[in-house]
């Protein structure tokens, strides 16, 4: 076999092997190394040092993933999959293309298959008092091919979402199938239109013909959206995988269930409703499942009414899940990522301005600057989100009214009135679409407009609720007597110098000082002192003296660790209450410093101005402050306990060696072996003596294993 041919076959085999294995979305050390500067406040020093090694099994990787997945409000996988980072040009654009373009296709593709099925089984038109039909054999064949390719494109997209098919295969297959499906259906529509033009008699077009035109638009829209997503991959903006979170994948499955339930209802009600076509049945199911209820089509038989009750009950639940999931995706995925991006841009501008004007900030001023930046970004983002939602709603409302006005021969006010009562799901029934084109447009329009209205009402309600909470908090604060007492107290302390010994802080710092000074002292003149020189002069020997020196150091370190654990547990109590009762609480500078001191790490420099506006500032991240500090404190306690366990292992091993050298078997159950402590200096302060006393034993008695 020629060498070139062998190389080509080997390359093709390797490429096919890679395509057969879907890209796994995991948080790898290499990804964290690339994002270490952005994620610096969440990563420990030990983990950052380990990232530079070639060891893939980093011991702190599990803890770091836990922090990144739970401390950040933004989906960390969706952010780290991008080659552009928050604060860089094009971040928002490629985030939308990688995360939300596939989601839009996932919403449109099942709807396209749904109405394409109605196009297939519904007659496109007929001539009154004649047997002439528009859907002849050629049109029907093209319709069948369009439906098959449309389903294949959607199935490929579902497999791609579930990571059962490789991204490259799925994208090429989906785009090709949708282009062909749209082409076949477009040709069928054109052939039907040509036939309509060739008939002299009036032709009555049905919902199937008009829904076919909308289906062509949806197929080509899906193909263009997926091609844009594929373009981002070819430009190496993200790896070959859909950049989706768990909620986004769940949303796609809910929409798929909604469309399947609509298919079941449409087919069933077409036979249960009297004189109803499949297009009219789809219209009835849409009006029912969106809780509009015009009353122009109603079930008249007991069987139809029984099925309608089951269909509407399940359908309303599915619609509620879809609307709730859409809102969660917007609030928990897009909003935190964009917030992160704008915070980084604002922080960099702030640093540049301070350097240019040579301004030195105090720690309190730096903290206040970052707090103000976060407040401005959040307010701007909320206003933009509400404005965009209102604009889209107004477009659906007013443009929809204009289209209905043209189709149904209403005046413009009646069209706007009809769209408004429909969007609010009131459905008086005084105006309803009567023409096939009006019903077809209503089906497509209502699928997107009514859920949008629900999201708008929900966002507006949340905004009004937040305003009400702020007004209530301010009113309560102004009406409480402690507010005025605090003002008088501050005035008194300011103008009466001899009373400035009153500490305004207290709280955790007071408790921590009390614990350190009373319960767990760092040093004590009568606690665990060991004169190594004096031990070496005794007959114990230099080897045993060195081991006792190790035991002495280990016990003192244990007391230090226990003091840190108790201090952090006191902070945990406060943080736990805050994270449950007020998860959106914003701490003051003094409270942050207090909690950061309890962490007692090299990263916690809360009293440094550069800390709050620098790379280590936690305020640069999209976090909920109580949850962030709570998780950091839990990880700190976990590290302290692990260090304590390791220290205890060394201590126990040293005690076992000490016992063996003095002829005592520590594993023996009972026995008469005795250790003589009388020849040791200060036996009452010896670490072995203290250890035995802590276990309820006496150095003068037999050593037995507990």
C-alpha positions as CSV (number, residue, x, y, z in Angstrom):
1,X,0.0,0.0,0.0
2,X,1.4,3.4,-0.9
3,X,2.7,5.5,2.0
4,X,0.4,8.5,1.2
5,X,-2.7,6.3,1.0
6,X,-1.8,4.7,4.3
7,X,-1.4,8.1,6.0
8,X,-4.7,9.3,4.6
9,X,-6.5,6.2,5.8
10,X,-4.9,6.5,9.3
11,X,-5.9,10.2,9.4
12,X,-9.5,9.4,8.3
13,X,-9.7,6.6,10.9
14,X,-8.5,8.9,13.7
15,X,-10.9,11.6,12.6
16,X,-13.9,9.2,12.5
17,X,-12.9,7.9,16.0
18,X,-13.0,11.4,17.4
19,X,-16.3,12.1,15.7
20,X,-17.8,9.0,17.2
21,X,-16.9,10.2,20.7
22,X,-19.0,13.2,21.8
23,X,-17.1,16.0,23.5
24,X,-17.5,15.8,27.2
25,X,-18.3,19.0,29.1
26,X,-16.2,18.8,32.3
27,X,-14.2,21.4,34.2
28,X,-10.7,20.4,33.5
29,X,-7.5,21.7,35.2
30,X,-6.4,23.2,31.9
31,X,-9.7,25.2,31.7
32,X,-9.2,26.5,35.3
33,X,-5.6,27.4,34.5
34,X,-6.9,29.6,31.6
35,X,-9.5,31.2,33.8
36,X,-7.5,31.3,37.0
37,X,-7.2,35.2,36.8
38,X,-11.0,35.6,36.5
39,X,-11.8,33.0,39.2
40,X,-9.0,34.0,41.6
41,X,-11.3,34.8,44.5
42,X,-12.8,31.3,44.5
43,X,-9.5,29.3,44.1
44,X,-7.2,28.5,47.0
45,X,-3.5,29.1,46.9
46,X,-2.7,25.3,47.1
47,X,-4.9,24.7,44.1
48,X,-3.4,27.5,42.1
49,X,0.0,26.1,42.8
50,X,-1.1,22.6,41.7
51,X,-2.5,23.9,38.4
52,X,1.0,24.5,37.1
53,X,1.9,20.8,37.5
54,X,1.2,18.0,35.0
55,X,-0.7,15.9,37.6
56,X,-4.3,15.5,36.4
57,X,-5.5,14.0,39.6
58,X,-5.2,17.2,41.6
59,X,-6.3,16.6,45.2
60,X,-8.2,19.9,45.5
61,X,-10.0,19.6,42.1
62,X,-13.2,18.3,43.7
63,X,-13.4,21.1,46.2
64,X,-12.7,23.7,43.6
65,X,-15.4,22.3,41.3
66,X,-17.8,22.4,44.2
67,X,-17.0,26.1,44.9
68,X,-17.3,27.1,41.2
69,X,-20.6,25.2,40.7
70,X,-22.3,26.6,43.8
71,X,-20.8,29.9,44.7
72,X,-21.2,31.5,41.3
73,X,-24.6,32.6,40.0
74,X,-23.5,32.2,36.4
75,X,-23.2,28.8,34.8
76,X,-19.5,28.2,35.0
77,X,-19.5,25.6,32.2
78,X,-21.2,27.9,29.8
79,X,-18.6,30.6,30.5
80,X,-15.4,28.5,30.5
81,X,-16.3,26.8,27.3
82,X,-15.8,30.1,25.5
83,X,-12.4,31.2,24.3
84,X,-13.3,34.8,25.1
85,X,-13.7,35.7,28.8
86,X,-15.9,38.2,30.7
87,X,-14.6,41.7,30.1
88,X,-13.3,40.9,26.6
89,X,-14.7,42.1,23.3
90,X,-17.3,39.8,21.8
91,X,-18.0,37.9,25.0
92,X,-21.8,38.6,25.1
93,X,-22.1,38.0,21.3
94,X,-20.5,34.5,21.4
95,X,-22.2,33.6,24.6
96,X,-25.6,34.2,22.9
97,X,-24.5,32.4,19.7
98,X,-23.2,29.4,21.7
99,X,-25.9,29.1,24.3
100,X,-29.1,30.7,23.0
101,X,-29.0,30.2,19.3
102,X,-29.3,26.4,19.7
103,X,-32.0,26.9,22.3
104,X,-34.0,29.0,19.8
105,X,-33.6,26.3,17.2
106,X,-34.7,23.7,19.8
107,X,-37.9,25.8,20.4
108,X,-38.7,26.4,16.7
109,X,-37.9,22.9,15.3
110,X,-40.6,21.0,17.3
111,X,-43.1,23.7,16.4
112,X,-42.1,23.3,12.8
113,X,-42.7,19.6,12.9
114,X,-46.0,20.1,14.6
115,X,-47.5,22.4,12.0
116,X,-45.7,20.4,9.2
117,X,-47.7,17.4,10.3
118,X,-50.9,19.3,10.0
119,X,-49.8,20.5,6.5
120,X,-49.3,16.8,5.6
121,X,-52.7,15.4,6.7
122,X,-54.8,18.5,6.0
123,X,-56.2,19.2,2.5
124,X,-54.6,22.5,1.2
125,X,-57.7,23.7,-0.6
126,X,-60.7,22.8,-2.7
127,X,-62.9,24.3,-5.3
128,X,-66.5,24.6,-4.3
129,X,-68.9,22.3,-6.3
130,X,-65.9,20.6,-7.8
131,X,-63.7,17.6,-7.1
132,X,-60.5,19.6,-8.0
133,X,-57.9,19.5,-5.1
134,X,-54.6,21.4,-4.7
135,X,-52.7,18.6,-3.0
136,X,-52.2,16.3,-5.9
137,X,-49.6,13.5,-6.0
138,X,-46.6,15.7,-6.7
139,X,-47.5,18.2,-4.0
140,X,-48.2,15.4,-1.6
141,X,-44.9,13.7,-2.3
142,X,-43.0,16.9,-1.7
143,X,-44.9,17.4,1.5
144,X,-44.0,13.9,2.7
145,X,-40.3,14.5,1.9
146,X,-40.4,17.8,3.7
147,X,-41.9,16.3,6.8
148,X,-39.4,13.4,6.8
149,X,-36.4,15.7,6.5
150,X,-37.8,18.1,9.0
151,X,-38.2,15.3,11.6
152,X,-34.7,14.0,10.8
153,X,-33.2,17.5,11.4
154,X,-35.1,17.8,14.7
155,X,-34.1,14.3,15.8
156,X,-30.4,15.1,15.0
157,X,-30.7,18.2,17.2
158,X,-32.2,16.3,20.1
159,X,-29.4,13.7,19.9
160,X,-26.9,16.6,19.8
161,X,-28.5,18.1,22.9
162,X,-28.3,14.9,24.8
163,X,-24.7,14.4,23.6
164,X,-25.6,11.1,21.9
165,X,-24.3,12.4,18.5
166,X,-21.1,14.3,17.7
167,X,-21.5,18.0,17.2
168,X,-20.1,18.1,13.7
169,X,-22.3,15.2,12.4
170,X,-25.4,16.6,14.1
171,X,-24.9,20.2,12.9
172,X,-24.3,19.2,9.3
173,X,-27.2,16.8,9.3
174,X,-29.6,19.2,10.9
175,X,-28.7,22.1,8.7
176,X,-28.9,20.0,5.5
177,X,-32.2,18.4,6.5
178,X,-33.8,21.7,7.3
179,X,-32.6,23.3,4.1
180,X,-34.0,20.3,2.1
181,X,-37.3,20.3,4.1
182,X,-37.8,24.0,3.5
183,X,-36.9,23.6,-0.2
184,X,-39.3,20.7,-0.8
185,X,-42.1,22.5,1.0
186,X,-41.5,25.8,-0.8
187,X,-41.7,24.0,-4.1
188,X,-44.9,22.4,-3.1
189,X,-46.4,25.7,-2.1
190,X,-45.3,27.2,-5.4
191,X,-46.9,24.4,-7.3
192,X,-50.1,24.8,-5.4
193,X,-50.1,28.5,-6.0
194,X,-49.6,27.9,-9.7
195,X,-52.5,25.6,-9.8
196,X,-54.7,28.1,-7.9
197,X,-53.8,30.7,-10.6
198,X,-54.8,28.3,-13.4
199,X,-58.3,27.6,-12.0
200,X,-61.0,30.0,-13.0
201,X,-63.3,29.1,-10.2
202,X,-62.9,30.5,-6.6
203,X,-60.6,28.3,-4.6
204,X,-61.0,27.9,-0.8
205,X,-57.6,27.6,0.8
206,X,-57.4,25.8,4.1
207,X,-55.2,26.1,7.2
208,X,-52.8,23.5,5.8
209,X,-51.7,25.7,2.9
210,X,-51.0,28.7,5.0
211,X,-49.3,26.7,7.7
212,X,-47.0,25.3,5.0
213,X,-45.8,28.8,4.3
214,X,-45.0,29.4,8.0
215,X,-43.3,26.0,8.2
216,X,-40.9,27.1,5.3
217,X,-40.0,30.2,7.3
218,X,-39.3,28.1,10.5
219,X,-37.2,25.6,8.7
220,X,-35.0,28.2,7.1
221,X,-34.8,30.1,10.3
222,X,-33.5,27.0,12.2
223,X,-31.0,26.3,9.4
224,X,-29.6,29.9,9.5
225,X,-29.4,29.9,13.4
226,X,-27.6,26.6,13.5
227,X,-25.2,27.7,10.7
228,X,-24.4,30.8,12.8
229,X,-23.6,28.5,15.7
230,X,-21.4,26.3,13.5
231,X,-19.6,29.4,12.3
232,X,-18.6,30.2,15.9
233,X,-17.1,26.7,16.2
234,X,-15.1,27.1,12.9
235,X,-13.8,30.5,14.2
236,X,-12.6,28.5,17.4
237,X,-14.8,30.6,19.7
238,X,-15.9,27.4,21.6
239,X,-15.4,23.6,21.4
240,X,-17.6,21.3,19.3
241,X,-20.4,21.1,21.9
242,X,-23.6,22.9,22.6
243,X,-22.8,25.4,25.3
244,X,-26.0,24.6,27.3
245,X,-26.8,24.4,31.0
246,X,-29.0,21.8,32.6
247,X,-32.0,24.1,32.7
248,X,-31.6,24.9,29.0
249,X,-31.6,21.2,28.1
250,X,-34.6,20.7,30.3
251,X,-36.4,23.5,28.5
252,X,-35.9,21.8,25.1
253,X,-37.4,18.6,26.5
254,X,-40.4,20.5,27.9
255,X,-41.1,22.1,24.5
256,X,-40.8,18.7,22.8
257,X,-43.3,17.3,25.2
258,X,-45.6,20.3,24.5
259,X,-45.5,19.7,20.8
260,X,-46.1,16.0,21.1
261,X,-49.1,16.7,23.4
262,X,-50.4,19.2,20.9
263,X,-50.1,16.5,18.1
264,X,-52.1,14.0,20.2
265,X,-54.8,16.6,21.0
266,X,-55.0,17.8,17.4
267,X,-55.4,14.3,15.9
268,X,-57.9,13.3,18.5
269,X,-60.1,16.4,18.5
270,X,-60.2,16.4,14.7
271,X,-62.4,13.3,15.0
272,X,-64.2,14.3,18.2
273,X,-65.2,17.8,17.1
274,X,-68.1,18.0,14.7
275,X,-67.1,19.3,11.2
276,X,-63.6,20.1,12.2
277,X,-60.6,19.8,10.0
278,X,-57.1,19.2,11.3
279,X,-56.2,22.8,11.0
280,X,-59.3,23.8,13.0
281,X,-58.5,21.1,15.6
282,X,-55.0,22.6,16.0
283,X,-56.5,26.0,16.4
284,X,-58.9,24.7,19.1
285,X,-56.1,22.9,21.0
286,X,-54.0,26.0,20.9
287,X,-56.8,28.2,22.3
288,X,-57.5,25.6,25.0
289,X,-54.0,24.8,26.1
290,X,-53.1,28.5,26.4
291,X,-56.2,29.1,28.6
292,X,-57.7,31.7,26.2
293,X,-61.0,30.0,25.6
294,X,-62.8,32.0,22.9
295,X,-65.8,29.7,22.8
296,X,-66.1,29.8,19.0
297,X,-65.3,26.0,18.9
298,X,-66.5,23.8,21.7
299,X,-66.8,20.1,22.3
300,X,-70.4,18.9,22.1
301,X,-70.3,15.2,22.8
302,X,-69.5,13.6,26.1
303,X,-66.4,11.8,24.7
304,X,-65.0,15.1,23.3
305,X,-65.6,16.9,26.6
306,X,-64.0,14.1,28.6
307,X,-60.9,14.1,26.4
308,X,-60.8,17.9,26.4
309,X,-60.6,17.9,30.2
310,X,-57.7,15.5,30.3
311,X,-56.0,17.3,27.4
312,X,-56.3,20.8,29.0
313,X,-55.3,19.7,32.5
314,X,-52.0,18.1,31.3
315,X,-51.4,20.8,28.6
316,X,-51.7,23.7,31.1
317,X,-49.2,22.0,33.3
318,X,-46.7,21.6,30.4
319,X,-47.2,25.2,29.4
320,X,-46.6,26.4,32.9
321,X,-43.4,24.3,33.0
322,X,-42.2,25.8,29.7
323,X,-42.9,29.4,30.9
324,X,-41.2,28.9,34.3
325,X,-38.2,27.3,32.6
326,X,-37.8,30.1,30.1
327,X,-37.8,32.6,32.9
328,X,-35.3,30.6,34.9
329,X,-33.0,30.3,31.9
330,X,-33.1,34.1,31.3
331,X,-32.6,34.9,35.0
332,X,-30.0,32.3,36.0
333,X,-28.0,31.9,32.8
334,X,-28.0,35.1,30.7
335,X,-28.3,37.7,33.4
336,X,-25.4,36.6,35.7
337,X,-23.0,36.2,32.7
338,X,-23.8,39.6,31.3
339,X,-23.5,41.1,34.8
340,X,-20.1,39.5,35.2
341,X,-19.0,40.9,31.9
342,X,-20.1,44.4,32.7
343,X,-18.6,44.3,36.1
344,X,-15.2,43.4,34.6
345,X,-15.5,46.3,32.1
346,X,-16.4,48.7,34.8
347,X,-13.6,47.5,37.1
348,X,-11.0,47.9,34.4
349,X,-12.2,51.4,33.6
350,X,-12.1,52.2,37.4
351,X,-8.5,51.0,37.7
352,X,-7.4,52.9,34.6
353,X,-9.0,56.1,35.9
354,X,-7.3,55.8,39.3
355,X,-3.9,55.2,37.8
356,X,-4.3,58.0,35.3
357,X,-5.4,60.5,38.0
358,X,-3.0,59.0,40.6
359,X,-5.7,58.6,43.1
360,X,-5.1,56.5,46.3
361,X,-8.2,55.1,47.9
362,X,-8.7,53.9,51.4
363,X,-10.0,50.3,51.8
364,X,-13.5,51.7,52.7
365,X,-13.5,53.9,49.6
366,X,-12.4,51.1,47.3
367,X,-15.1,48.9,48.7
368,X,-17.6,51.6,48.2
369,X,-16.5,52.1,44.6
370,X,-17.1,48.4,43.8
371,X,-20.4,48.3,45.7
372,X,-21.5,51.3,43.6
373,X,-20.4,49.7,40.4
374,X,-22.3,46.5,41.2
375,X,-25.4,48.6,42.0
376,X,-25.2,50.6,38.8
377,X,-24.7,47.5,36.6
378,X,-27.6,45.6,38.3
379,X,-29.9,48.6,37.8
380,X,-28.9,49.1,34.2
381,X,-29.3,45.4,33.4
382,X,-32.7,45.3,35.0
383,X,-33.9,48.3,33.1
384,X,-32.5,47.0,29.8
385,X,-34.2,43.6,30.4
386,X,-37.5,45.2,31.2
387,X,-37.3,47.6,28.3
388,X,-36.4,44.8,25.8
389,X,-39.3,42.7,27.1
390,X,-41.7,45.6,26.8
391,X,-40.6,46.4,23.3
392,X,-40.9,42.8,22.1
393,X,-44.4,42.6,23.7
394,X,-45.5,45.9,22.1
395,X,-44.2,44.6,18.7
396,X,-46.2,41.4,19.1
397,X,-49.2,43.4,20.3
398,X,-49.3,46.2,17.8
399,X,-47.9,44.4,14.8
400,X,-50.2,41.4,15.5
401,X,-53.2,43.7,15.7
402,X,-52.2,45.2,12.3
403,X,-51.9,41.8,10.7
404,X,-55.2,40.5,12.1
405,X,-56.8,43.8,11.0
406,X,-55.7,43.1,7.4
407,X,-56.6,39.4,7.4
408,X,-60.0,39.6,9.1
409,X,-61.1,42.9,7.7
410,X,-61.3,44.6,11.1
411,X,-60.4,48.2,11.9
412,X,-57.0,48.7,13.6
413,X,-58.5,49.4,17.0
414,X,-60.4,46.1,17.0
415,X,-57.3,44.2,16.0
416,X,-55.3,45.8,18.8
417,X,-58.1,45.1,21.3
418,X,-58.3,41.5,20.1
419,X,-54.6,41.0,20.5
420,X,-54.6,42.6,24.0
421,X,-57.4,40.5,25.5
422,X,-55.7,37.4,23.9
423,X,-52.3,38.2,25.3
424,X,-53.8,38.5,28.8
425,X,-55.6,35.2,28.1
426,X,-59.0,36.8,28.8
427,X,-60.6,35.6,25.6
428,X,-64.0,37.3,25.6
429,X,-64.8,35.7,22.2
430,X,-66.4,38.9,20.7
431,X,-63.6,38.9,18.2
432,X,-62.2,35.6,16.9
433,X,-60.3,34.7,13.6
434,X,-62.8,33.2,11.2
435,X,-60.6,32.8,8.1
436,X,-58.1,30.0,7.6
437,X,-55.3,32.4,7.2
438,X,-56.3,34.2,10.4
439,X,-56.4,30.9,12.3
440,X,-53.1,29.8,10.9
441,X,-51.4,33.1,11.8
442,X,-53.0,32.9,15.3
443,X,-51.5,29.5,15.9
444,X,-48.0,30.7,15.1
445,X,-48.4,34.1,16.8
446,X,-49.9,32.7,20.0
447,X,-47.2,30.0,20.5
448,X,-44.7,32.8,21.1
449,X,-46.7,35.8,22.2
450,X,-48.7,34.3,25.1
451,X,-45.6,32.8,26.9
452,X,-43.8,36.1,26.4
453,X,-46.7,38.0,28.1
454,X,-46.5,35.6,31.0
455,X,-42.7,36.3,31.4
456,X,-43.3,40.1,31.1
457,X,-45.9,40.0,33.9
458,X,-43.6,37.9,36.0
459,X,-40.6,40.2,35.5
460,X,-42.8,43.3,36.2
461,X,-44.2,41.7,39.3
462,X,-40.7,40.9,40.6
463,X,-39.5,44.4,39.9
464,X,-42.5,45.9,41.7
465,X,-42.0,43.4,44.6
466,X,-38.4,44.5,45.0
467,X,-39.4,48.2,45.0
468,X,-42.1,47.4,47.6
469,X,-39.6,45.6,49.8
470,X,-37.2,48.6,49.6
471,X,-39.9,51.0,50.4
472,X,-41.1,48.8,53.3
473,X,-37.5,48.5,54.6
474,X,-36.9,52.3,54.5
475,X,-40.3,53.0,56.1
476,X,-39.7,50.5,58.9
477,X,-36.2,51.9,59.4
478,X,-37.5,55.5,59.7
479,X,-40.4,54.5,62.0
480,X,-38.2,52.5,64.4
481,X,-36.9,54.2,67.6
482,X,-33.5,52.6,67.3
483,X,-32.8,54.6,64.2
484,X,-32.9,57.9,66.1
485,X,-31.2,56.4,69.1
486,X,-28.3,55.4,66.8
487,X,-28.1,58.9,65.4
488,X,-28.0,60.4,68.9
489,X,-25.4,57.9,69.9
490,X,-23.2,58.7,66.9
491,X,-23.6,62.4,67.7
492,X,-22.7,61.8,71.3
493,X,-19.6,59.8,70.5
494,X,-18.4,62.3,67.9
495,X,-18.6,65.4,70.2
496,X,-17.8,63.7,73.5
497,X,-14.2,62.3,73.1
498,X,-14.0,60.7,76.6
499,X,-16.8,58.3,75.6
500,X,-15.1,57.0,72.4
501,X,-14.1,53.8,74.2
502,X,-17.4,52.3,73.3
503,X,-16.9,49.7,70.5
504,X,-19.5,50.0,67.8
505,X,-18.6,46.7,66.1
506,X,-18.7,43.8,68.5
507,X,-20.3,40.8,66.9
508,X,-18.1,38.2,65.6
509,X,-14.8,39.9,66.4
510,X,-15.8,40.1,70.0
511,X,-16.7,36.5,70.1
512,X,-13.5,35.5,68.3
513,X,-11.4,37.4,70.7
514,X,-13.2,35.8,73.6
515,X,-12.7,32.4,72.2
516,X,-9.0,33.0,71.5
517,X,-8.2,34.5,74.9
518,X,-10.2,32.1,77.0
519,X,-11.1,28.8,75.4
520,X,-8.3,28.1,72.9
521,X,-5.2,30.2,73.7
522,X,-2.5,30.4,71.0
523,X,0.2,30.4,73.7
524,X,0.2,29.7,77.4
525,X,3.1,29.7,79.8
526,X,2.0,26.6,81.6
527,X,0.9,24.6,78.5
528,X,3.1,22.1,76.6
529,X,6.6,23.4,77.1
530,X,9.5,21.2,76.3
531,X,13.2,21.9,76.9
532,X,14.9,19.8,74.2
533,X,18.4,20.5,75.5
534,X,17.4,19.2,79.0
535,X,15.9,16.1,77.4
536,X,19.1,15.4,75.5
537,X,21.1,15.6,78.7
538,X,18.9,12.9,80.2
539,X,19.3,9.2,79.5
540,X,16.4,9.2,76.9
541,X,18.7,9.6,74.0
542,X,18.8,12.1,71.1
543,X,16.4,10.1,68.9
544,X,13.7,10.0,71.5
545,X,14.2,13.7,72.2
546,X,13.7,14.5,68.5
547,X,10.5,12.6,68.5
548,X,9.2,14.3,71.6
549,X,10.1,17.6,69.9
550,X,7.9,16.6,67.0
551,X,5.0,15.7,69.3
552,X,5.4,19.0,71.1
553,X,5.1,20.9,67.8
554,X,2.2,18.8,66.6
555,X,0.1,19.4,69.7
556,X,0.7,23.1,69.6
557,X,-0.3,23.2,65.9
558,X,-3.5,21.3,66.8
559,X,-4.5,23.9,69.3
560,X,-4.0,26.6,66.6
561,X,-6.2,24.7,64.2
562,X,-8.9,24.1,66.7
563,X,-9.0,27.8,67.5
564,X,-9.4,28.6,63.8
565,X,-12.2,26.0,63.5
566,X,-14.1,27.5,66.4
567,X,-13.7,31.0,65.0
568,X,-15.0,29.9,61.6
569,X,-17.9,28.0,63.1
570,X,-19.0,31.2,64.8
571,X,-19.0,32.9,61.4
572,X,-20.8,30.0,59.9
573,X,-23.7,30.5,62.3
574,X,-24.3,34.1,61.0
575,X,-23.7,33.2,57.4
576,X,-26.1,30.3,57.5
577,X,-28.9,32.4,58.9
578,X,-28.2,35.1,56.3
579,X,-28.1,32.7,53.4
580,X,-31.5,31.2,54.4
581,X,-33.4,34.3,55.5
582,X,-31.8,37.0,53.3
583,X,-29.8,35.3,50.5
584,X,-29.5,38.6,48.6
585,X,-28.0,40.5,51.6
586,X,-25.1,42.9,50.9
587,X,-22.6,43.1,53.6
588,X,-20.8,46.3,54.8
589,X,-17.1,46.7,54.6
590,X,-16.6,46.0,58.3
591,X,-18.7,42.8,58.0
592,X,-16.7,41.6,55.0
593,X,-13.4,42.2,56.8
594,X,-14.7,40.4,59.9
595,X,-15.7,37.3,57.9
596,X,-12.5,37.4,55.8
597,X,-10.4,37.5,59.0
598,X,-12.2,34.4,60.1
599,X,-11.0,32.7,56.9
600,X,-7.4,33.5,57.9
601,X,-5.9,32.9,54.4
602,X,-3.4,34.8,52.3
603,X,-6.2,35.9,50.0
604,X,-8.2,37.6,52.7
605,X,-6.8,41.1,52.7
606,X,-10.0,42.9,53.4
607,X,-8.2,45.9,54.9
608,X,-6.2,46.5,51.7
609,X,-7.6,49.0,49.2
610,X,-6.1,47.1,46.2
611,X,-7.9,43.9,47.4
612,X,-11.3,45.3,46.7
613,X,-10.7,46.5,43.2
614,X,-8.0,44.0,42.3
615,X,-8.0,40.5,40.9
616,X,-8.8,38.9,44.3
617,X,-11.9,40.9,45.0
618,X,-15.0,38.8,45.4
619,X,-17.1,41.7,44.3
620,X,-16.0,41.3,40.8
621,X,-17.9,38.0,40.5
622,X,-21.6,37.3,40.1
623,X,-22.2,36.0,43.6
624,X,-24.7,36.0,46.4
625,X,-22.6,37.2,49.2
626,X,-23.9,35.0,52.1
627,X,-23.6,31.9,50.0
628,X,-20.1,32.8,48.8
629,X,-18.8,33.4,52.3
630,X,-20.6,30.4,53.6
631,X,-19.1,28.0,51.1
632,X,-15.6,29.6,51.6
633,X,-16.0,29.1,55.3
634,X,-17.1,25.5,54.9
635,X,-14.1,24.7,52.7
636,X,-11.9,26.4,55.3
637,X,-13.3,24.3,58.1
638,X,-12.9,21.2,55.9
639,X,-9.3,22.0,55.3
640,X,-8.7,22.6,59.1
641,X,-10.3,19.3,60.0
642,X,-8.2,17.4,57.4
643,X,-5.1,19.1,58.7
644,X,-6.1,18.1,62.3
645,X,-6.6,14.5,61.2
646,X,-3.2,14.4,59.6
647,X,-1.6,15.9,62.6
648,X,-3.4,13.3,64.9
649,X,-2.1,10.5,62.7
650,X,1.5,11.8,63.2
651,X,0.9,12.2,66.9
652,X,-0.5,8.7,67.3
653,X,2.4,7.2,65.3
654,X,4.9,9.1,67.5
655,X,3.2,7.8,70.7
656,X,3.3,4.2,69.3
657,X,7.0,4.4,68.6
658,X,7.6,6.0,72.1
659,X,5.7,3.1,73.7
660,X,7.6,0.4,71.8
661,X,11.0,1.9,72.8
662,X,9.9,1.7,76.4
663,X,8.8,-1.9,76.2
664,X,5.1,-1.3,76.1
665,X,2.8,-2.8,73.4
666,X,0.0,-0.2,72.7
667,X,-2.1,-2.8,70.9
668,X,-2.0,-5.2,73.8
669,X,-5.4,-5.7,75.6
670,X,-4.4,-5.3,79.2
671,X,-0.9,-6.3,80.4
672,X,1.4,-5.2,83.2
673,X,3.8,-3.0,81.3
674,X,4.5,0.4,83.0
675,X,6.2,3.5,81.7
676,X,8.3,5.3,84.3
677,X,7.9,9.1,83.9
678,X,9.9,10.0,87.0
679,X,13.1,10.4,85.0
680,X,11.6,12.9,82.6
681,X,11.8,16.7,83.2
682,X,8.5,18.3,84.3
683,X,6.5,15.0,83.8
684,X,3.2,16.8,84.6
685,X,3.8,18.9,81.4
686,X,5.0,16.2,79.1
687,X,3.0,15.8,75.9
688,X,2.6,12.1,76.4
689,X,1.4,12.7,79.9
690,X,-1.1,15.3,78.7
691,X,-2.3,13.0,75.9
692,X,-2.9,10.1,78.3
693,X,-4.7,12.4,80.8
694,X,-7.0,13.7,78.0
695,X,-8.0,10.0,77.4
696,X,-8.9,9.5,81.1
697,X,-5.6,7.6,81.9
698,X,-2.8,8.2,84.2
699,X,0.9,8.0,83.4
700,X,1.4,6.1,86.6
701,X,-1.0,3.3,85.6
702,X,-0.9,0.6,83.0
703,X,-1.2,1.8,79.4
704,X,-4.1,-0.1,77.8
705,X,-5.7,0.5,74.4
706,X,-9.1,2.1,74.6
